[in-house]
Amino acid sequence: MQHQEQSDRLSWGDTVFLHLEREGMPLNVASVCVFDGEISFEDCVQFVESKLPLLPRYLKRVVPSAFGLGVPSWEYDPEFDIRRHMSEVVLKRGTATELKALAGKLFSKVMERRHPLWDITVVQGLKARGQKGKRSALIFRLHHCLADGIAGVGIMNLLLDANPEAPRLPKVKLKFKVPKPPDPLTALTTGFVDSYSDFVKRILSALTDLLSMAQRAGANGRNLPADEFASLLPELTAFTSRLRFNVLYRGPQKFACTEIPLAEVKAIRHQCGTSVNDVILALVTATVRRYCELHGDPVRGKLLRIMVPVNLRGNGSPSELGNRISLVPVTIPLDIRQPKRLLKAAHKRTEFLKRVHAAELVSLAGGLIGMFPSSLQAFVGPLASQLPVTPFNLVCTNVPGPQIPLYLLGRKMVHCYPYVPVGGEMAVNCAILSYNGGVYFGFSGDVHAAPDLQRMERLLQESFAELRAAVEAKPPQKKLAGRKPRARSAATAPAKAEPEVAPTSASATSSVESTSKESKSSESNDSKRHPETAPRKQETPLAQFHVA
């Protein structure tokens, strides 16, 4: 695989992620990957080291610019040692609970900036639940200034292999010559010139984007129904209501995870005329509602504001490092209990945000914020993360992963749970990754804000079982003699029968029975509170968000 050398300087956006971090609140993206069989730690070290020439950024550390004039740069670490970035842990009991507890401890630690900002922990002694043999796990951490979720998947594809046969390990140890750093005066001059040049380019690009967005907004404005804009505008402009986990992050963190079948998610998507991302957002909203009600918190009239990262790479390579994302604020009513109506509400709001080009507007605003001097960012960033401000309730990032099994040293990766950092007053977040026919959810949370974070696993399974049951085909109604059948809209017409899907867990099955009466009785109330979710003619869905 050919790899092109990246720019030696951080982008303005990457620098923001670097400066938002503070002690005790790391800003890393990560994953917990589970493999069949045992993986030798020494073989893993040797294999990863052999891949580093394809990833030169992984040999570099972040070096601040002189006097904070300009953005930091990537420079080779003269003290690079692969052993500093790879470690081995043997579980005592070998349970999934112990693995998640270990992941939470690792996700709570800030990486040392004197060296490249990544590490891999090889976990041994994991028991295969319900099966014979042992398993291994890899906990992979990257600083957010190094890569976003999409880039992380590209790196995973580079380190893992679609071939189940174990590769031959190189016998020669990695050697590389560290280039001599420039003298301070040259570094200062070059950094200032590069930063100024990039600043001018971003200003010109912003003006071009503004003109382009104005033209598209004018064209789309004629196609945007006035009643739809009027109904959703109050939601977009309303202040974010704090939920029980929207408290100032203190740390340390906990990690919880679960998975559902991707084929069933796609079946729901096709039957309801939405997107996979709409189904995910509806499931997360229902899970948060259940979590709040479990603790006795009222949800009537409340909105859930989700920050959804959106991939801006277009047709670019997913292995391109750095951050190429924007943010979309998706606001969904939290008190819609009927699953199909909740999915329809999520779909309507994401379609509206696409038509008004919300991701481009946020990206433009973020780019302008990133132009502030690096020294000012370094001073304000840690303070901003401690302000009692809640712009969103939580982050929900959904990354499409490879749909074929991947292998590490001949060991198949059977699960891959993603992680997204928490901070500020967003003390609980959710990351989603699709891999090899599964949709994997990773919940990250502050131990003080959500001490029972593991309950999210069961609540999501219950929400999924309820939604799956709600979209199952109903038997056709008998025609009454002498009366013409009423015309049905696409949203209310009975769907074609599909084979019954087995539940993913016992708790998910029992939840369908316990919530079916509640869903039926609340359907009329949902329509009154949220008229936009009442059945109407199904709109043709636009292209779904490419989220990161």
Backbone hydrogen bonds, N-H to C=O, Kabsch-Sander energy under -0.5 kcal/mol:
donor,donor_aa,acceptor,acceptor_aa,energy
10,L,72,P,-2.0
15,T,11,S,-2.0
16,V,12,W,-1.4
17,F,13,G,-1.4
18,L,14,D,-1.6
19,H,15,T,-2.0
20,L,16,V,-1.7
21,E,17,F,-0.7
22,R,25,M,-1.2
25,M,22,R,-2.5
28,N,26,P,-0.6
29,V,142,L,-2.8
30,A,419,Y,-1.5
31,S,140,F,-1.6
32,V,417,Y,-2.8
33,C,31,S,-0.6
33,C,138,L,-2.9
34,V,415,H,-2.3
35,F,136,S,-3.4
36,D,412,K,-2.5
37,G,134,K,-1.5
40,S,38,E,-0.5
44,C,40,S,-2.2
45,V,41,F,-2.5
46,Q,42,E,-2.3
47,F,43,D,-2.4
48,V,44,C,-2.8
49,E,45,V,-2.3
50,S,46,Q,-1.4
51,K,47,F,-0.9
51,K,48,V,-0.9
52,L,48,V,-0.8
52,L,49,E,-0.7
54,L,51,K,-1.7
55,L,52,L,-1.6
58,Y,55,L,-2.1
59,L,56,P,-1.8
60,K,57,R,-1.4
61,R,75,E,-3.1
63,V,61,R,-0.5
63,V,73,S,-2.9
68,G,65,S,-1.8
69,L,66,A,-2.0
70,G,68,G,-1.1
73,S,63,V,-2.5
74,W,8,D,-3.8
75,E,61,R,-2.2
75,E,73,S,-0.5
77,D,59,L,-2.5
80,F,77,D,-1.6
84,R,81,D,-1.8
85,H,81,D,-0.5
85,H,82,I,-1.2
86,M,82,I,-0.6
87,S,120,I,-1.9
89,V,122,V,-2.6
91,L,89,V,-0.6
91,L,124,Q,-2.7
99,L,95,T,-1.8
100,K,96,A,-2.4
101,A,97,T,-2.0
102,L,98,E,-2.1
103,A,99,L,-2.3
104,G,100,K,-2.3
105,K,101,A,-1.7
106,L,102,L,-2.2
107,F,103,A,-2.6
108,S,104,G,-0.6
108,S,105,K,-0.7
109,K,106,L,-1.5
113,R,111,M,-0.5
115,H,112,E,-1.3
118,W,116,P,-1.5
119,D,141,R,-1.8
120,I,85,H,-2.9
121,T,139,I,-2.3
122,V,87,S,-3.0
122,V,120,I,-0.5
123,V,121,T,-0.6
123,V,137,A,-3.5
124,Q,89,V,-3.1
124,Q,122,V,-0.5
126,L,135,R,-1.4
127,K,94,G,-2.9
128,A,133,G,-1.2
129,R,127,K,-0.8
131,Q,128,A,-2.0
135,R,126,L,-3.4
136,S,35,F,-1.9
137,A,123,V,-2.0
138,L,33,C,-2.6
139,I,121,T,-2.4
140,F,31,S,-2.3
140,F,138,L,-0.7
141,R,119,D,-2.7
141,R,139,I,-0.5
142,L,29,V,-2.8
143,H,117,L,-2.1
144,H,27,L,-2.9
146,L,143,H,-1.9
147,A,143,H,-1.4
148,D,322,G,-1.1
152,G,148,D,-2.2
153,V,149,G,-1.7
154,G,150,I,-1.7
154,G,318,P,-0.6
155,I,151,A,-2.0
156,M,152,G,-2.0
157,N,153,V,-2.2
158,L,154,G,-1.1
159,L,155,I,-2.3
160,L,156,M,-2.5
161,D,407,Y,-2.5
178,V,176,F,-0.6
187,A,183,D,-2.6
188,L,184,P,-2.5
189,T,185,L,-2.6
190,T,186,T,-3.0
191,G,187,A,-2.5
192,F,188,L,-2.2
193,V,189,T,-2.5
194,D,190,T,-2.9
195,S,191,G,-2.3
196,Y,192,F,-2.4
197,S,193,V,-2.6
198,D,194,D,-2.6
199,F,195,S,-2.3
200,V,196,Y,-2.3
201,K,197,S,-2.2
202,R,198,D,-2.3
203,I,199,F,-2.0
204,L,200,V,-2.4
205,S,201,K,-2.6
206,A,202,R,-2.4
207,L,203,I,-2.2
208,T,204,L,-2.1
209,D,205,S,-2.6
210,L,206,A,-2.5
211,L,207,L,-2.1
212,S,208,T,-2.5
213,M,209,D,-2.9
214,A,210,L,-2.2
215,Q,211,L,-2.0
216,R,212,S,-2.3
217,A,213,M,-2.9
218,G,214,A,-2.0
219,A,215,Q,-1.8
220,N,216,R,-3.0
221,G,217,A,-2.3
222,R,218,G,-0.8
223,N,220,N,-0.8
224,L,220,N,-0.9
229,F,225,P,-2.0
230,A,226,A,-2.5
231,S,227,D,-1.8
232,L,228,E,-1.8
233,L,229,F,-2.0
236,L,232,L,-1.9
237,T,233,L,-2.0
238,A,234,P,-1.1
246,N,243,L,-2.0
247,V,245,F,-1.5
249,Y,424,G,-3.0
253,Q,104,G,-0.6
254,K,445,G,-2.8
256,A,443,F,-2.4
258,T,441,F,-1.6
260,I,439,V,-2.0
262,L,437,G,-2.2
263,A,437,G,-0.6
265,V,261,P,-1.3
266,K,262,L,-2.5
267,A,263,A,-1.9
268,I,264,E,-2.0
269,R,265,V,-2.2
270,H,266,K,-2.7
271,Q,267,A,-2.2
272,C,268,I,-2.0
273,G,269,R,-1.1
274,T,269,R,-1.9
279,V,275,S,-1.8
280,I,276,V,-2.2
281,L,277,N,-2.5
282,A,278,D,-2.4
283,L,279,V,-2.3
284,V,280,I,-2.5
285,T,281,L,-2.4
286,A,282,A,-2.5
287,T,283,L,-2.2
288,V,284,V,-2.5
289,R,285,T,-2.4
290,R,286,A,-2.3
291,Y,287,T,-2.2
292,C,288,V,-2.6
293,E,289,R,-2.6
294,L,290,R,-2.2
295,H,291,Y,-0.9
295,H,292,C,-0.8
296,G,293,E,-1.6
297,D,292,C,-2.6
302,K,299,V,-2.2
304,L,332,I,-3.0
305,R,303,L,-0.6
306,I,304,L,-0.7
306,I,330,V,-3.2
307,M,394,L,-2.6
308,V,306,I,-0.8
308,V,328,V,-2.6
310,V,326,S,-2.9
311,N,546,H,-4.2
312,L,324,R,-3.1
316,G,313,R,-2.0
320,E,317,S,-1.7
322,G,146,L,-2.5
324,R,322,G,-0.5
326,S,310,V,-2.2
328,V,308,V,-1.9
330,V,306,I,-2.6
330,V,328,V,-1.0
331,T,329,P,-0.6
332,I,304,L,-2.5
332,I,330,V,-0.6
334,L,302,K,-2.8
335,D,302,K,-0.6
336,I,333,P,-0.6
337,R,335,D,-0.8
342,L,338,Q,-2.2
343,L,339,P,-2.4
344,K,340,K,-2.2
345,A,341,R,-2.2
346,A,342,L,-2.3
347,H,343,L,-2.4
348,K,344,K,-2.3
349,R,345,A,-1.8
350,T,346,A,-2.1
351,E,347,H,-2.3
352,F,348,K,-1.9
353,L,349,R,-2.0
354,K,350,T,-1.7
355,R,351,E,-1.9
356,V,352,F,-1.6
357,H,354,K,-1.1
358,A,353,L,-2.4
361,L,357,H,-1.8
362,V,358,A,-2.5
363,S,359,A,-2.3
364,L,360,E,-2.3
365,A,361,L,-2.2
366,G,362,V,-2.9
367,G,363,S,-2.3
368,L,364,L,-1.8
369,I,365,A,-2.0
370,G,366,G,-2.1
371,M,368,L,-1.0
372,F,369,I,-1.6
375,S,68,G,-1.2
377,Q,373,P,-2.2
378,A,374,S,-2.6
379,F,375,S,-1.3
380,V,376,L,-2.8
381,G,377,Q,-3.1
383,L,379,F,-0.6
384,A,380,V,-2.9
385,S,381,G,-1.6
386,Q,383,L,-1.5
387,L,384,A,-1.3
389,V,387,L,-2.4
393,N,305,R,-2.7
394,L,305,R,-1.2
396,C,307,M,-2.3
397,T,430,C,-1.8
399,V,397,T,-0.5
399,V,432,I,-3.0
401,G,399,V,-0.5
401,G,434,S,-1.0
407,Y,161,D,-3.1
408,L,411,R,-2.5
411,R,408,L,-2.0
412,K,410,G,-0.5
413,M,406,L,-3.0
414,V,34,V,-2.3
414,V,412,K,-0.7
415,H,34,V,-1.4
417,Y,32,V,-2.6
419,Y,30,A,-2.1
423,G,426,M,-1.7
425,E,389,V,-0.5
426,M,423,G,-2.1
427,A,245,F,-1.1
427,A,425,E,-0.9
429,N,444,S,-2.5
430,C,395,V,-2.7
431,A,442,G,-2.6
432,I,397,T,-3.2
433,L,440,Y,-2.3
434,S,399,V,-1.7
435,Y,438,G,-2.5
436,N,402,P,-2.1
438,G,435,Y,-1.6
439,V,260,I,-3.1
440,Y,433,L,-3.4
440,Y,438,G,-0.6
441,F,258,T,-3.2
442,G,431,A,-3.0
443,F,256,A,-3.3
444,S,429,N,-2.1
444,S,442,G,-0.5
445,G,254,K,-1.8
446,D,427,A,-2.4
447,V,252,P,-2.4
450,A,446,D,-2.7
453,L,450,A,-1.3
455,R,452,D,-2.1
456,M,453,L,-2.2
457,E,454,Q,-1.2
458,R,454,Q,-0.7
459,L,455,R,-2.4
460,L,456,M,-2.3
461,Q,457,E,-1.7
462,E,458,R,-2.2
463,S,459,L,-2.2
464,F,460,L,-2.5
465,A,461,Q,-2.4
466,E,462,E,-2.2
467,L,463,S,-2.2
468,R,464,F,-2.7
469,A,465,A,-2.2
470,A,466,E,-1.9
471,V,467,L,-1.3
472,E,469,A,-0.9
483,R,480,L,-1.5
492,T,489,S,-0.7
493,A,489,S,-1.8
509,T,505,S,-1.6
510,S,506,A,-2.2
511,S,507,S,-1.5
512,V,508,A,-1.0
512,V,509,T,-0.6
513,E,509,T,-1.0
514,S,510,S,-1.7
515,T,511,S,-1.6
516,S,512,V,-1.1
517,K,513,E,-0.5
519,S,515,T,-2.4
520,K,516,S,-1.9
521,S,517,K,-2.4
522,S,518,E,-1.6
523,E,519,S,-0.6
523,E,520,K,-0.8
524,S,520,K,-0.5
526,D,522,S,-2.4
527,S,523,E,-1.7
528,K,524,S,-1.6
529,R,525,N,-2.4
530,H,526,D,-2.8
533,T,530,H,-2.3
534,A,531,P,-1.4
547,V,545,F,-1.0
548,A,309,P,-1.2
